[in-house]
Amino acid sequence: MTGMRYEEQQQKLGANASEEQLLEEIRQLRTQLDEARQPHHAEAQPGHLWKPSRTTILALILFMAVLLAIAFLAGYGPLKKRSLAIMAESSEQARELPRVNVIRVARSTANNDLDLPGNIQAITEAPILARAEGYIQKRLVDIGDHVRAGQPLAEIDVPEIDEQVRQANAALDQSRAAADEAAANLDQGRADLQLAKTSSERWNALVGRGAVSKQENDQYQTQYHSQVASVRSLEKAVTARKNAVAAAEANLARLEKLRSYRVVTAPFDGVITQRNVDTGALVNAGSTLLYRIAQTDRLRIYINVPQSYSSAARPGVAASVRVTNFPGRRFVGKVVRTANSLDPATRTLLTEIQLDNRSGVLQPGMYADVELSAKRATPPFMIPANALLVRSNGSQVALVDSTGTVHLRKIDIERDYGDHLDVSDGLQDGDSVILNPGDAIAEGVRVNPVMVAAP
């Protein structure tokens, strides 16, 4: 195009130069004619005007017409040629199709790598609260100390509980004495019952022989039945005393157990991560936090896996953990369990990952990046980011068929990597996608596709 415009400018300049040259020649001829007229006029008729002959006038007119024809042909020819060249170029451009770069779509890798953030937590963590009320008599550990299960952590002075234990012991002795007394009364009642039974049997025999009156026999029979009822009452009293003894023993055992809480021990092996009391501090049962202990030889990380990648989060799948404190180092863990249910608010799957930390390098509360890797049975298609066409209909790509016709197709983006995209739906094997589609790309437009290598 630049060369064509340069030729047109040269032709235009040439035409303008020819016109100026002709005009200059005409002016020179007029000057010569004027000079020729003046001497002839002076010699022939001094003091009178010169009158040219008809032949001279016709010759001048003919000469002027020839000069005008030459000037017209010199200017019109290049102009006509230039117009024809411009029209030919416009027709060629109209017939030529726009060239576009296209690539053949390909599938992504079968490896499904996913990076998710997570917080490192202890495998077990528990607060240590006081079970007895009193004052801290001794504090045996501090933050950062490694303790074993059952190791004493603190001792509490509990004088009130000691008094309650002594009172419970006295009540137990009293209950046991009352139970012994009830047992003795029962034995006495059973002896009286045996005597009343013997007397009743004898008087029954005497009444049969007529030796005693029936009224006297009825008195002995009544005494026997009364003694039976008395023995039953004594048996109930013995049972009640035994129950009172059992209650006193249970109360004493409860107080003894409560007094044993004066020594606070570690529930499991771990490290003390928090201490809230010191010697002399007043503690209340069930409400005062003494320590916080965490088991750090094994750690766990909770991550939220998106729905599209939930199939990669299966128990046993390996996980690679990276921590900013240790650049270039990876810690190996694995998925141990999942919630087996997506959170309806975020559409994510809660997944727990555990990793060994017997070296003590990692600490609870650290931020970590967790990378999950799994094989995908059907990998998604991968396209460059500059092939994406976002219009009112949503995310689309411009495809070109074998005839060079453009077709717009909607796609579902599975993952955006920045420079390229994973497409889960909307593409097929063998599709050709236009790179950098402009506003002129529309449905049904014909283009001249040029296949380029995929970036």
JOVENZI-V189211 format. One record per run of one state. SS is the DSSP state (2 for helix, 1 for strand, 0 for the rest). FROM is the first residue (numbers start at 0). TO is the last residue. If there is no record, write none. Layout:
BEGIN
ss: (SS:SS)
from: (FROM:FROM)
to: (TO:TO)
END
This chain:
BEGIN
ss: (0:2:0:2:0:1:0:1:0:1:0:1:0:1:0:1:0:2:0:2:0:1:0:1:0:1:0:1:2:0:1:0:1:0:1:0:1:0:1:2:0:1:0:1:0:1:0:1:0:1:0:1:0:1:0:1:0)
from: (0:1:44:53:95:98:104:105:107:110:129:133:139:145:147:151:157:158:209:213:260:262:265:269:275:281:283:288:306:312:317:322:329:343:347:356:366:375:380:384:387:388:391:393:400:404:410:411:416:419:425:431:434:445:446:447:451)
to: (0:43:52:94:97:103:104:106:109:128:132:138:144:146:150:156:157:208:212:259:261:264:268:274:280:282:287:305:311:316:321:328:342:346:355:365:374:379:383:386:387:390:392:399:403:409:410:415:418:424:430:433:444:445:446:450:454)
END
